[in-house]
Every structure is written in C-alpha cells, then in structure tokens.
Amino acid sequence: MSGTRSGSEGVCIYEPIHITCEHAQRKGFFATNFVYNAFATVLSCAIMLSKQIDRYIIREVLSPTLLCLVIFTMVMVLGRAVKLVDLIINKGVSLPDILILLATLLPTFFSISLPLAFLMGIMIGLGRMSADSEIVALKSAGVGLARISIPVFSLAVIFALLTGATNIWVKPWGYRAFATKSFEIVRQKAVIGFQPRVFMSQFNDLVLYANDIDDRTDQMHGLFIVEKKPESTSWVFADKGDILTDEKSQTVTIRLHDGVIHRQQAESASNYQLIHFRSYDVRPEIAAVNGPATRKHFKPKELPTSKLWSHISSEAEPARRQDLQAELHLRLTSPLAPLLFVLFGLPFSVQSHRSGRSGGFVMGLIIFLGYYFILSTALTLTEDAAAPPWLTFWTIHLLLTCVGALFLRQCSQEKPNQLVSWFDQALLTLQKRARKNVDS
C-alpha cells in the first residue's frame, strides 16, 4: 500500500485504486494466464468505487427520510387523537373500531408524509455532507453534482411510485372505508350508547331520554326529546320509539309513536304550538369523526380512479364535472412531487448555509409549503373558476420543472444561488435577534 504521511497530525493520502488493483491481481479476476490486465482492473475499481459512493449517498438520504416519515405520520395521527379518544370515552366506541378508523386514515397521512419526508431527507442528508465538506471532497475527486444526483434521482423514482400508488389507488379506498366504518359506528352507538333513565346527547342539537329500553328489540318506552333548531325549540313526548338506519343514504331516524310535540318559535314568544301525532320521525344530524355522515353521492375523493375517469364524461352538472376533473388531475400529478423536490432540494442542500444545519431543514419546509400552496391554488382554480386542468396542474408543474432544472444547472456550474443567500441572511438576522432577546 502506497501513501505519504505528513507531520504529526497524521494526514495520509492513499491510493485506493492501487490497493484494489493489487487485490484484483492477487485474486486473478482479470488475469489471462496470470498476466495482469491493467485496463480491466481499473474499470473494476471504478465500478466498485462508484457503487460505494451510490450506497453512501443513498444511506445518507434514506436514513433521515425514514425517520422523518415516522415522525410526520405520528404528528398527523396525534392531530386526530383528540377526536378518536372522544369517541372512546364519550361515545362508547370500542378500541378495535377506533384502530380500524385509524388504519383507513393512514393512506391520507402517507400521501402527505411520503414526499415531505423524502424532501427533508435530501435537505438533512446532503446538508450534513455539505456542512462536513464531504461534497467538496467528492467534487475535488472528480465526482460532480450530476454524478451525485444519480442515486438521489433513483430514490426519487421509488418515492414517486409510492406516492402515485397511494394517491391513485390506496387513498380513495381509505376515504370510502373510513366513510363506511364511520356510519357503522354511528349506527352502533345509536343503539349501544343509549341507557335507560339517562339523558343522552349522541346527536347534534338533540337530547333524548328513555324511561325503558327493551334489550331484545332495542325499542324505547317513555321517551322525552328536546330538539333545538335555529327557528324553534321542540319538546317531544312519546310512548315508544325505534331507531331506524338506512345504509344507502347513511342516515339515522328516530321513529316515535303516540305522542305530543310542544314547539316554541324563536322569533315570537307568543307563537306556541301543540301537536298530537300517531307517528313522527326525527332525523338528527350525526357527527362521526369529520362531520355529518348523511350522504347521497360519493365525493370525488372517494371514487376509484377508473370510475372517476368515466364519471367525467357522463356527468351533466358542470360544477361536479369540474370537481371530478380537479380530483383526477390532482392524483395524476402527485407522483411528480418527489421528482420536483430533487430539482429544488439538491441545489439548496449542497450549497453551504451560514445559518447552520437548521437552515436546510427550514428551507425544506419552505419548499414543501410553497409547492402545496401552488397545488391548492391550482385545485381552487379548477374547481371554482372552471380553469382547464392542463393549465392549472400540468403547466404549473412544467414551469416548476424548468425552474428546478435551472437551479440545478446553476449549482452544477458552482454559481451561488441568490435565494439561498437571501434566506441565510434572513435566518441569521432572526437568530441574532433571538440570542439578544434571550441574553436580555
């Protein structure tokens, strides 16, 4: 092994290709009649070194990506935890049902956390390599930004496929399964949540009291209901009542028999009604986890992609057609997010940040929020302004691709990015002010 050593600090310059060549010669891989083949050995050394660089860069990007994926998904799950815990404590919903609801929500979380985690993996992994001068060392060894970007783009293709599969197939299934399970829970709690001689408030704007409940038929006897509406307040007394559910329209109806209604109008205290009835239906508003469960049609986000495509041509209502088109093109453009994040993340992460390693993390969040702000604007223009999807979705992604490619080319030519410089200066100013406030 050849090399030179300088001074007491132990700086050593090695020749890894020579080491590998000796190893290859000793193994006889590229020897013909035990004659050393220099060209084949050098080619083998270059391939092995290239593979080592690829594995190293992939490991540096993938490790923070997986960690961020877990963290971001857990944060979104905790955002729903309050409502889920309320279902367990106050609504009497079982824990297995809550876990099923949570499982149906995971595709929605992954559609956001997958591209976000990949972007933060680029900013953190390559930002660390840049801060530790590893990017400079690779460039000095002849490994340019174009070569560094190859394993990152390979990861981007994988995450693009995962994001596309989640948004095109898994996420619509999750929405449908969530709506179905929510109604099942509502139907169950309408019966199992009732207790005799207890005031029950499972439904919005309605309080129900039953003197007795038949355990076999679930029929209620001696009913008293207070129904509050913006225009009036009603006090309903009935001898008996039943809970009816309609899975097709996903509604719950309380059917009362032999009773009387005392109704007070809100606009006039003297306007009072007394109504006797033989049969009377009360259809309360039902709040499951995200709002009313009453639906007559599937929402565009719940439709499978194949049906979404076919419904666009057969839909007669212009407003709903626009909603269907917006949802379809939103799904089709979702795999482009990881590829765009490479174009913006690579030049912003490899350029050194004077604000420290935290600057790359904050810059990644700004890129992500900026992209999804543009995406939400395109969605709004398509749904509300009837703008063509090719203009709002595809043209915008084409422009972002051109801008990202321009930034990447600028970085490959070792030209400083002014956006990063301005951002670093602003972040440094904020850090100095924060230190002054802490010291004072």
Secondary structure as UniProt FT lines:
FT   STRAND          3..6
FT   TURN            7..10
FT   STRAND          11..14
FT   HELIX           16..27
FT   TURN            28..30
FT   TURN            33..34
FT   HELIX           38..89
FT   HELIX           95..131
FT   TURN            132..133
FT   HELIX           134..140
FT   TURN            141..142
FT   HELIX           145..165
FT   HELIX           166..170
FT   HELIX           171..192
FT   TURN            196..197
FT   STRAND          206..213
FT   TURN            215..217
FT   STRAND          220..228
FT   STRAND          232..246
FT   TURN            247..250
FT   STRAND          251..265
FT   TURN            269..270
FT   STRAND          272..282
FT   HELIX           300..302
FT   HELIX           305..314
FT   HELIX           318..333
FT   TURN            334..335
FT   HELIX           336..350
FT   TURN            354..355
FT   HELIX           357..384
FT   HELIX           390..395
FT   HELIX           396..412
FT   TURN            413..414
FT   HELIX           418..439
//
